[in-house]
Amino acid sequence: MQVLQVQLEVGADPAEVGRARRWARSRLAGSGIEVDEPVAETLILLISELVTNAVVHTGCPAVLRMLLPGVPDHTPGTVRVEVADRSARPPKQRHAEGDDTNGRGLELVDGLADRWGWQPEGGGKSIWCEVDRCDPGVAAVTFDGVSYGDSDADADVAYEAV
């Protein structure tokens, strides 16, 4: 399977987060991930959190990279998002309390991504996350570690474990 890597330089201005989201949406659509797929909104939210963290907490420019699977045949696979910045300081996951207005970003990343982590890159670091994209023809849900659903399921049905 081929993988396409695309990247965007993001300035040290919080207004750049919106530009990063718009750019990412267009790249996802170009790779065959339609805006109405649940994975698309999950990826946009993850990108928004990682870019915001990089810009706000370092005050430096960053680079957003996406590794998109299945290009040009649009097969399922793992989408990897990376945000590299110039700060060598490791990310710190915090736990926000009640009315706190920040401190939830990495908790959100941890809850939405299939995997995430960070690594040193040059004089700074790269924070990455991965989301596995299932075959759009398969509707499934995982609850308490058990996966339900099969390839004969109606792909227009969304499941939510509450």
Backbone hydrogen bonds, N-H to C=O, Kabsch-Sander energy under -0.5 kcal/mol:
donor,donor_aa,acceptor,acceptor_aa,energy
4,L,68,L,-2.7
6,V,4,L,-0.5
6,V,66,M,-2.4
8,L,64,L,-2.7
10,V,62,A,-3.3
16,E,13,D,-2.7
17,V,14,P,-1.5
18,G,15,A,-0.6
19,R,15,A,-0.8
20,A,16,E,-2.4
21,R,17,V,-2.1
22,R,18,G,-2.3
23,W,19,R,-2.5
24,A,20,A,-2.5
25,R,21,R,-2.5
26,S,22,R,-1.9
27,R,23,W,-2.0
28,L,24,A,-2.8
29,A,25,R,-2.4
30,G,26,S,-1.9
31,S,27,R,-0.9
31,S,28,L,-0.8
32,G,29,A,-1.4
33,I,28,L,-2.5
34,E,32,G,-0.9
37,E,34,E,-2.0
40,A,37,E,-1.2
41,E,37,E,-1.1
42,T,38,P,-1.9
43,L,39,V,-2.5
44,I,40,A,-2.3
45,L,41,E,-2.3
46,L,42,T,-2.3
47,I,43,L,-2.7
48,S,44,I,-2.5
49,E,45,L,-2.2
50,L,46,L,-2.6
51,V,47,I,-2.7
52,T,48,S,-2.2
53,N,49,E,-2.6
54,A,50,L,-2.2
55,V,51,V,-2.6
56,V,52,T,-3.0
57,H,53,N,-2.2
58,T,54,A,-1.2
59,G,55,V,-1.5
60,C,54,A,-0.6
62,A,10,V,-2.6
63,V,84,A,-2.3
64,L,8,L,-3.0
65,R,63,V,-0.5
65,R,82,E,-3.1
66,M,6,V,-2.6
67,L,80,R,-2.8
68,L,4,L,-3.3
68,L,66,M,-0.6
70,G,2,Q,-1.1
71,V,2,Q,-0.9
71,V,68,L,-0.5
74,H,70,G,-4.4
77,G,133,R,-0.9
79,V,131,V,-2.9
80,R,67,L,-2.0
80,R,78,T,-0.5
81,V,129,C,-2.8
82,E,65,R,-2.8
83,V,127,I,-2.5
84,A,63,V,-2.6
85,D,125,K,-2.3
86,R,61,P,-0.6
93,Q,91,P,-0.5
96,A,94,R,-0.6
100,D,97,E,-3.4
108,L,104,R,-2.5
109,V,105,G,-2.3
110,D,106,L,-2.6
111,G,107,E,-1.9
112,L,108,L,-2.2
113,A,109,V,-2.6
114,D,130,E,-2.4
115,R,130,E,-1.4
117,G,128,W,-2.2
119,Q,126,S,-2.0
121,E,124,G,-1.9
124,G,121,E,-2.6
125,K,85,D,-1.5
126,S,119,Q,-2.7
127,I,83,V,-2.4
128,W,117,G,-2.5
129,C,81,V,-2.3
130,E,115,R,-2.7
131,V,79,V,-2.4
133,R,77,G,-3.7
133,R,131,V,-0.5
134,C,132,D,-0.7
138,V,135,D,-2.7
139,A,137,G,-0.6
139,A,150,D,-1.0
140,A,138,V,-0.6
141,V,148,Y,-2.5
143,F,146,V,-2.6
146,V,143,F,-1.9
148,Y,141,V,-3.5
150,D,139,A,-0.6
153,A,150,D,-1.7
155,A,153,A,-0.6
157,V,154,D,-1.7
162,V,160,E,-0.6
